[in-house]
Amino acid sequence: MQIPVEQLLTTLRPLLDRLLGSEEGFGSDLEAVRSVLTLLQNRERSGLETQQARLKSLAAEANNMSNLLRESLPEVVESLIGLGEEAQRAATLECLETVEDEARRLIADFARLTGKLTADQRLEASIRTQITTSLVDWDVSWISKMGDGRTAAASDDHPQITTDALTAYLADRFDEPGILVNDLQVLSGGFGKETLLFSVSGNALSGEFVMRRDRDQPILDNDCHRVVNEYPVVKAVYAQGFPAPEAHWVDVEPRLLPGGDFMIMRRAPGSPGGDVFSANSAISDELLTVLAKTLAELHALPPLLELGDLTESINTELWSMSAYETAKRYISSFRDIYVQEVVHPSPAILALYSWVLDHLPDSGERSVLCHGDIGFHNMVLDNGSLSALIDWEFVHIGDPAEDLAYVRNTAGHSLDWNRFLELYEAAGGARIDPARLHVFQVWGQLRNATASAIAFNSLVTGKLNELKLAHTGFYHLPMFIAAARDLIMSGPVN
């Protein structure tokens, strides 16, 4: 007797509930394992049929595109027809592994072809937009069939920090044997870094602190995704009087704490004002004022020339460039990273990059420091006041409209947007017209889709062995590119 693999996977679910508990939270172990089980079950149940259907739909998409371009770009039509015929032949194969290999190869070829196509200025902008939205629809339709569920928790392969280990580290650093660590807590969720909260009783160090620790290998290696780059930015912004965390030190050779580099910051009083999608409570005019004032003050900071040439997106030459120039350079660099890193690129993502770069507005404004991930989820609030704006991984020099667009994407449905813009401008922020904001809204969704794809690629290629990355390509990726498509289709909103 042999039990079907699908049934074995199914019986694991109630067992995991008993072992891990029934509460499934974002970034929890239970959520992680359920996501992976769903992927395995779907592959066992209908993997071959799904991949065959995927190839047939690829052939249909290539055929539809060739019909659209028959008069304008006949040389491209021949390549599309050939690719469609290959996809039709591959869809008749009966070995799952072979069909998967063929699907990966042909979709990568299709992505490269359409990436060039949607950037081809010989085509009218409306045609390029039509192709882009069609590619998003196609990607979402099959990716969503592959998986269901959410993301996951950190792998046991990453060395965990214990209370005893952290106590020994601090005792050695400050030469204080009596120093004591209490209440060490590892926060769940998040993909860029590991975050730990702890309290310390000692002479050299006392109070509540936060540790931000790198992965052994970063998912993204641009901006300030390494603490060695994030630390000086946080220090410089804090020195300007802006409510950034009070960073104490960064350690790139943690002898007694094996694992990634880390920085230590004093914990700001209060708690996050919400999650990545909304605020924790109704947004009062007072809270709206805090958000608007925070953004305006950030964008009014003078060039932080003391940072020098810290990263590709924070260097001396960028401060003197226009917001348009730095934004174009920044977005193009993300596209380059995606093309270089991802083994199996998405046609929709490459097409969306072409759309964003094609519609990027030149406002004539100066470049400013952009947080890149601003919202209530990264604002520590204490009795309605902002204690600290945290998580500066995506900080870069760019267009202030990018930060505003990110707020619109994450919390726009729960706040009075016109009132927010009034408050932002009253606090010194520049006026941002709807068309400019709209392009950066699309870019915000595309950037998150890119990060999701690169995270999933890190697992596929074996760069990282963290369970929480298993589902980013099947849950987050289609959600973000679909949101980008919807924004393109709806157009700017006044």
C-alpha positions as CSV (number, residue, x, y, z in Angstrom):
1,M,0.0,0.0,0.0
2,Q,1.2,3.5,-0.8
3,I,-0.4,6.7,0.5
4,P,-0.6,9.4,-2.1
5,V,1.8,12.3,-1.5
6,E,-1.1,14.7,-1.7
7,Q,-2.9,12.9,1.2
8,L,0.3,12.8,3.3
9,L,0.6,16.6,2.8
10,T,-3.1,17.0,3.7
11,T,-2.7,15.1,7.0
12,L,0.2,17.3,8.0
13,R,-2.1,20.3,8.4
14,P,-4.0,19.3,11.6
15,L,-0.7,18.0,13.1
16,L,1.0,21.3,12.5
17,D,-2.0,23.1,14.1
18,R,-1.5,21.0,17.3
19,L,2.3,21.6,17.3
20,L,2.4,25.3,16.4
21,G,-1.0,26.5,17.6
22,S,-4.0,27.5,15.6
23,E,-3.3,31.2,15.4
24,E,-2.0,32.0,12.0
25,G,-0.3,35.4,12.0
26,F,1.7,37.3,9.4
27,G,5.2,35.8,9.3
28,S,4.4,33.0,11.7
29,D,5.7,29.4,11.4
30,L,2.2,28.1,10.9
31,E,1.6,30.4,8.0
32,A,5.0,29.4,6.5
33,V,4.4,25.7,6.5
34,R,0.8,26.0,5.3
35,S,2.0,28.0,2.3
36,V,4.6,25.4,1.4
37,L,2.2,22.6,1.8
38,T,-0.3,24.3,-0.5
39,L,2.4,24.7,-3.2
40,L,3.3,21.0,-2.9
41,Q,-0.3,19.9,-2.9
42,N,-1.1,21.9,-6.0
43,R,1.9,20.5,-7.8
44,E,0.9,16.9,-6.9
45,R,-2.7,17.4,-7.7
46,S,-2.5,19.3,-11.0
47,G,1.0,20.3,-11.7
48,L,1.3,18.9,-15.2
49,E,-2.1,20.1,-16.3
50,T,-1.4,23.6,-14.9
51,Q,2.0,23.9,-16.7
52,Q,0.5,22.6,-20.0
53,A,-2.3,25.2,-19.6
54,R,0.3,27.8,-18.9
55,L,2.2,27.0,-22.1
56,K,-1.0,27.1,-24.1
57,S,-1.9,30.5,-22.7
58,L,1.6,31.7,-23.5
59,A,1.0,30.6,-27.1
60,A,-2.3,32.4,-27.2
61,E,-0.8,35.6,-25.7
62,A,2.1,35.5,-28.3
63,N,-0.4,35.0,-31.1
64,N,-2.6,37.9,-29.9
65,M,0.4,40.1,-29.7
66,S,1.6,39.2,-33.2
67,N,-1.8,40.1,-34.6
68,L,-1.6,43.5,-32.8
69,L,1.8,44.2,-34.3
70,R,1.4,42.7,-37.7
71,E,1.4,46.0,-39.5
72,S,3.7,48.1,-37.3
73,L,6.6,45.7,-36.4
74,P,6.6,42.7,-38.8
75,E,10.1,41.6,-37.8
76,V,8.9,41.1,-34.2
77,V,5.8,39.1,-35.4
78,E,8.0,36.4,-36.8
79,S,9.7,35.9,-33.4
80,L,6.3,35.9,-31.6
81,I,4.9,33.3,-33.9
82,G,7.9,31.0,-33.5
83,L,7.7,31.3,-29.8
84,G,4.0,30.5,-29.8
85,E,4.6,27.4,-31.9
86,E,7.3,26.2,-29.5
87,A,4.9,26.7,-26.6
88,Q,2.2,24.7,-28.3
89,R,4.6,21.8,-28.9
90,A,5.9,21.9,-25.3
91,A,2.3,21.8,-24.0
92,T,1.9,18.3,-25.5
93,L,4.7,16.8,-23.4
94,E,3.7,14.4,-20.6
95,C,6.7,14.7,-18.2
96,L,6.1,17.3,-15.5
97,E,9.8,18.2,-15.0
98,T,10.3,18.6,-18.7
99,V,7.2,20.7,-19.1
100,E,8.3,22.9,-16.2
101,D,11.8,23.4,-17.8
102,E,10.2,24.3,-21.1
103,A,7.8,26.7,-19.5
104,R,10.6,28.5,-17.7
105,R,12.7,28.7,-20.8
106,L,10.0,30.0,-23.1
107,I,8.6,32.5,-20.6
108,A,12.1,33.9,-20.1
109,D,12.4,34.3,-23.9
110,F,9.0,35.9,-24.0
111,A,9.9,38.3,-21.1
112,R,13.1,39.4,-22.9
113,L,11.2,39.9,-26.2
114,T,8.3,41.9,-24.7
115,G,10.7,43.8,-22.4
116,K,12.4,45.2,-25.5
117,L,9.0,45.6,-27.3
118,T,7.4,47.7,-24.6
119,A,10.4,50.0,-24.6
120,D,10.4,50.4,-28.4
121,Q,9.6,54.1,-29.1
122,R,8.4,53.2,-32.6
123,L,5.2,51.9,-31.1
124,E,2.6,54.4,-30.0
125,A,2.4,54.9,-26.2
126,S,-1.2,53.6,-26.2
127,I,-0.1,50.3,-27.8
128,R,2.7,49.9,-25.4
129,T,0.3,50.5,-22.5
130,Q,-2.2,48.0,-24.0
131,I,0.6,45.3,-24.2
132,T,1.7,46.1,-20.7
133,T,-1.7,45.6,-19.1
134,S,-2.3,42.5,-21.2
135,L,1.0,41.0,-19.9
136,V,0.0,41.8,-16.3
137,D,-3.4,40.1,-16.8
138,W,-1.6,37.0,-18.2
139,D,1.0,36.8,-15.4
140,V,-1.6,37.2,-12.7
141,S,-3.9,34.6,-14.2
142,W,-1.4,31.7,-14.1
143,I,0.7,32.7,-11.0
144,S,-2.4,32.8,-8.9
145,K,-3.2,29.2,-9.9
146,M,0.1,28.0,-8.6
147,G,-0.2,28.9,-4.9
148,D,-2.5,30.1,-2.2
149,G,-1.7,31.4,1.3
150,R,0.8,33.8,2.6
151,T,4.4,34.0,3.7
152,A,6.5,32.5,6.4
153,A,8.9,32.7,9.2
154,A,12.7,32.6,9.4
155,S,14.6,29.4,8.8
156,D,16.5,27.6,11.5
157,D,19.6,27.8,9.3
158,H,20.0,31.4,10.5
159,P,21.8,31.5,13.8
160,Q,19.4,32.7,16.5
161,I,20.5,35.2,19.2
162,T,19.7,34.1,22.8
163,T,19.6,36.2,26.0
164,D,22.8,34.5,27.3
165,A,24.6,35.1,24.0
166,L,23.6,38.8,23.9
167,T,24.5,39.2,27.5
168,A,28.0,37.8,26.9
169,Y,28.4,40.0,23.9
170,L,27.5,43.2,25.8
171,A,29.7,42.2,28.8
172,D,32.6,41.8,26.4
173,R,32.0,45.0,24.5
174,F,31.7,47.2,27.6
175,D,34.0,45.2,29.8
176,E,31.2,45.0,32.3
177,P,30.6,41.4,33.7
178,G,27.5,42.4,35.6
179,I,25.5,43.7,32.7
180,L,22.2,41.9,32.3
181,V,19.9,41.5,29.3
182,N,16.1,41.0,29.9
183,D,13.1,40.4,27.8
184,L,14.7,39.5,24.5
185,Q,12.1,39.3,21.8
186,V,12.5,38.4,18.1
187,L,9.8,40.1,16.0
188,S,8.0,38.1,13.3
189,G,7.4,39.3,9.8
190,G,9.6,41.3,7.6
191,F,11.9,40.2,4.8
192,G,14.9,42.6,4.8
193,K,16.4,42.2,8.2
194,E,15.8,40.4,11.6
195,T,14.6,42.8,14.3
196,L,15.0,42.0,18.0
197,L,13.8,44.0,21.1
198,F,15.6,43.8,24.4
199,S,16.2,45.6,27.6
200,V,19.5,46.0,29.4
201,S,20.5,46.8,33.0
202,G,24.0,48.0,33.4
203,N,26.3,51.0,34.0
204,A,27.6,51.4,30.4
205,L,24.2,50.6,28.8
206,S,20.8,50.7,30.3
207,G,17.2,50.9,28.9
208,E,15.3,49.4,26.0
209,F,17.0,48.8,22.7
210,V,16.4,47.5,19.2
211,M,18.8,45.3,17.2
212,R,18.5,45.3,13.4
213,R,20.5,42.4,11.9
214,D,21.4,41.6,8.3
215,R,20.7,38.3,6.7
216,D,23.8,36.2,5.9
217,Q,23.0,37.3,2.3
218,P,20.7,40.2,1.6
219,I,17.7,39.7,-0.7
220,L,18.4,43.2,-2.2
221,D,21.9,44.6,-2.0
222,N,21.1,48.2,-3.1
223,D,20.0,51.2,-1.2
224,C,20.7,50.6,2.5
225,H,19.7,47.0,2.9
226,R,23.0,46.4,4.7
227,V,23.2,47.9,8.2
228,V,26.7,49.2,7.5
229,N,25.0,51.6,5.0
230,E,21.7,52.2,6.9
231,Y,23.5,53.2,10.1
232,P,25.3,56.4,8.9
233,V,22.1,57.6,7.2
234,V,20.1,57.2,10.4
235,K,22.8,58.9,12.4
236,A,23.0,61.8,9.9
237,V,19.2,62.3,9.8
238,Y,19.0,62.1,13.6
239,A,21.8,64.8,13.9
240,Q,19.6,67.1,11.8
241,G,16.9,66.9,14.5
242,F,14.6,64.7,12.4
243,P,12.8,62.0,14.5
244,A,14.9,59.0,13.3
245,P,16.0,56.3,15.7
246,E,18.9,57.1,18.0
247,A,21.5,54.7,16.7
248,H,24.4,53.8,19.0
249,W,26.7,51.5,17.1
250,V,27.0,49.1,14.2
251,D,29.0,45.8,14.4
252,V,30.4,44.2,11.2
253,E,32.5,41.7,13.1
254,P,30.2,40.3,15.8
255,R,32.7,37.8,17.3
256,L,30.3,36.5,20.0
257,L,27.1,36.7,18.0
258,P,27.5,34.6,14.8
259,G,25.3,35.6,11.9
260,G,24.8,38.9,10.0
261,D,26.1,42.3,10.8
262,F,23.8,44.4,13.1
263,M,23.2,47.9,14.5
264,I,21.9,48.8,18.0
265,M,19.4,51.7,18.5
266,R,17.6,53.0,21.5
267,R,13.9,51.9,21.4
268,A,11.6,54.8,20.8
269,P,8.6,55.1,23.1
270,G,5.2,54.0,21.7
271,S,4.2,51.5,19.0
272,P,3.8,51.3,15.2
273,G,0.8,53.3,13.9
274,G,-0.4,50.5,11.7
275,D,0.5,47.8,9.2
276,V,1.8,48.1,5.7
277,F,-1.8,48.6,4.4
278,S,-3.5,50.9,6.9
279,A,-3.4,52.7,10.2
280,N,-4.3,50.9,13.5
281,S,-7.2,53.3,14.2
282,A,-9.2,56.0,12.5
283,I,-7.0,58.6,11.1
284,S,-7.7,61.8,13.0
285,D,-6.7,65.3,11.7
286,E,-4.0,65.2,14.3
287,L,-2.5,62.0,13.0
288,L,-2.8,63.2,9.4
289,T,-0.9,66.3,10.4
290,V,1.9,64.2,11.9
291,L,2.2,62.2,8.8
292,A,2.2,65.2,6.5
293,K,4.6,67.2,8.6
294,T,7.0,64.2,8.9
295,L,7.2,63.9,5.1
296,A,7.6,67.6,4.6
297,E,10.4,67.8,7.2
298,L,12.2,64.9,5.6
299,H,12.1,66.4,2.2
300,A,13.3,69.7,3.5
301,L,16.5,68.3,4.9
302,P,19.6,69.8,3.3
303,P,21.9,67.6,1.2
304,L,23.7,65.2,3.6
305,L,27.1,65.6,2.0
306,E,28.8,64.1,5.0
307,L,27.5,60.7,3.8
308,G,29.8,61.0,0.8
309,D,29.5,58.2,-1.8
310,L,27.8,55.8,0.5
311,T,25.8,53.7,-2.1
312,E,24.8,53.9,-5.7
313,S,21.6,55.8,-4.7
314,I,23.2,58.0,-2.1
315,N,26.3,59.7,-3.4
316,T,27.6,63.3,-3.7
317,E,26.8,63.8,-7.4
318,L,23.1,63.0,-7.0
319,W,22.4,65.9,-4.6
320,S,22.9,68.3,-7.5
321,M,20.8,66.4,-10.0
322,S,17.1,67.1,-10.7
323,A,14.4,64.9,-9.2
324,Y,13.6,63.5,-12.7
325,E,17.2,62.5,-13.3
326,T,17.7,60.8,-10.0
327,A,14.3,59.0,-10.2
328,K,15.1,57.7,-13.7
329,R,18.5,56.5,-12.6
330,Y,17.1,54.9,-9.5
331,I,14.3,53.0,-11.3
332,S,16.6,51.9,-14.1
333,S,19.0,50.5,-11.5
334,F,16.2,48.5,-10.0
335,R,15.4,47.1,-13.4
336,D,19.0,46.2,-14.0
337,I,19.2,44.4,-10.6
338,Y,16.0,42.4,-11.5
339,V,17.4,41.4,-14.9
340,Q,20.7,40.4,-13.5
341,E,19.4,38.5,-10.5
342,V,16.2,36.7,-11.6
343,V,16.6,33.5,-13.4
344,H,13.1,33.4,-14.8
345,P,12.0,37.0,-15.4
346,S,8.3,38.0,-15.6
347,P,7.1,39.5,-18.8
348,A,4.7,41.8,-16.9
349,I,7.5,43.2,-14.7
350,L,9.7,44.1,-17.6
351,A,6.8,45.6,-19.4
352,L,5.8,47.7,-16.3
353,Y,9.4,49.0,-16.1
354,S,9.1,50.2,-19.7
355,W,5.8,51.9,-18.9
356,V,7.1,53.7,-15.8
357,L,10.2,54.9,-17.5
358,D,8.2,56.0,-20.5
359,H,5.8,58.1,-18.3
360,L,8.2,59.5,-15.8
361,P,7.5,63.2,-15.4
362,D,10.1,66.0,-15.3
363,S,8.9,68.3,-12.6
364,G,12.0,70.5,-12.6
365,E,12.3,70.1,-8.8
366,R,15.4,69.3,-6.9
367,S,16.3,65.9,-5.6
368,V,15.6,65.1,-1.9
369,L,16.2,62.3,0.6
370,C,13.4,59.8,0.2
371,H,12.6,57.2,2.9
372,G,11.2,54.8,0.3
373,D,9.0,52.8,2.7
374,I,7.0,55.5,4.6
375,G,3.7,54.8,6.1
376,F,2.0,54.1,9.4
377,H,3.8,50.7,9.6
378,N,7.1,52.5,10.0
379,M,6.0,55.3,12.3
380,V,6.4,54.8,16.0
381,L,3.6,56.8,17.6
382,D,3.4,57.8,21.3
383,N,0.1,59.4,22.4
384,G,-0.4,60.8,18.9
385,S,3.1,62.2,18.5
386,L,5.8,60.7,16.3
387,S,8.7,59.2,18.3
388,A,10.6,57.8,15.3
389,L,10.4,57.0,11.7
390,I,12.0,53.6,11.4
391,D,13.3,51.0,8.8
392,W,15.5,53.1,6.5
393,E,16.4,50.2,4.2
394,F,15.0,51.8,1.0
395,V,16.4,55.3,1.7
396,H,17.8,57.0,-1.4
397,I,18.0,60.4,-3.2
398,G,15.1,60.9,-5.5
399,D,11.8,62.6,-6.2
400,P,9.6,63.5,-3.2
401,A,6.6,62.4,-5.1
402,E,7.8,58.8,-4.6
403,D,7.3,59.0,-0.8
404,L,3.8,60.6,-1.2
405,A,2.8,58.0,-3.8
406,Y,3.8,55.2,-1.3
407,V,1.6,56.7,1.3
408,R,-1.2,56.9,-1.2
409,N,-0.7,53.2,-2.0
410,T,-0.5,52.0,1.5
411,A,-3.0,54.2,3.4
412,G,-4.7,56.3,0.8
413,H,-8.0,54.6,1.2
414,S,-8.2,55.4,4.9
415,L,-7.2,59.1,4.9
416,D,-8.5,62.3,3.5
417,W,-6.0,62.7,0.6
418,N,-6.8,66.3,-0.3
419,R,-6.5,67.3,3.3
420,F,-3.2,65.4,3.6
421,L,-1.8,67.3,0.6
422,E,-2.9,70.6,2.0
423,L,-1.1,69.8,5.3
424,Y,2.0,68.6,3.5
425,E,2.2,71.8,1.4
426,A,1.5,73.9,4.5
427,A,4.4,72.3,6.3
428,G,6.7,73.2,3.4
429,G,6.3,70.3,1.0
430,A,6.2,70.9,-2.8
431,R,2.9,70.7,-4.7
432,I,2.6,67.3,-6.5
433,D,0.3,67.1,-9.4
434,P,-2.0,64.0,-9.9
435,A,-0.2,62.8,-13.1
436,R,3.2,62.8,-11.4
437,L,1.8,61.1,-8.3
438,H,0.1,58.5,-10.5
439,V,3.4,57.4,-12.1
440,F,5.1,57.0,-8.8
441,Q,2.1,55.0,-7.5
442,V,2.7,52.5,-10.3
443,W,6.4,52.5,-9.5
444,G,5.7,51.8,-5.8
445,Q,3.7,48.6,-6.7
446,L,6.4,47.6,-9.3
447,R,9.2,48.1,-6.8
448,N,7.4,45.8,-4.4
449,A,6.8,43.3,-7.1
450,T,10.5,43.4,-8.0
451,A,11.5,42.8,-4.4
452,S,9.0,39.9,-4.1
453,A,10.4,38.3,-7.3
454,I,14.0,38.7,-6.2
455,A,13.2,37.3,-2.7
456,F,11.6,34.2,-4.3
457,N,14.5,33.9,-6.7
458,S,16.8,33.8,-3.7
459,L,15.1,30.6,-2.6
460,V,14.9,29.1,-6.1
461,T,18.6,29.5,-6.7
462,G,19.6,28.4,-3.2
463,K,21.1,31.8,-2.3
464,L,18.9,31.7,0.8
465,N,17.2,28.7,2.5
466,E,14.5,30.5,4.4
467,L,11.0,29.1,4.4
468,K,9.4,32.5,4.5
469,L,10.6,33.2,1.0
470,A,8.8,30.2,-0.5
471,H,5.5,32.0,-1.3
472,T,6.5,35.5,-2.2
473,G,6.4,34.7,-5.9
474,F,2.8,33.3,-5.7
475,Y,1.1,35.6,-3.2
476,H,2.9,39.0,-3.2
477,L,4.0,39.2,-6.8
478,P,0.6,38.8,-8.5
479,M,-0.9,41.2,-6.0
480,F,1.6,43.9,-6.7
481,I,1.6,43.7,-10.5
482,A,-2.2,43.5,-10.5
483,A,-2.3,46.7,-8.4
484,A,0.1,48.4,-10.9
485,R,-2.1,47.3,-13.8
486,D,-5.2,48.7,-12.1
487,L,-3.5,52.0,-11.5
488,I,-2.5,52.2,-15.1
489,M,-6.0,51.4,-16.3
490,S,-7.7,53.9,-13.9
491,G,-5.3,56.8,-14.6
492,P,-4.5,59.7,-12.3
493,V,-7.0,60.6,-9.5
494,N,-7.5,64.2,-8.5
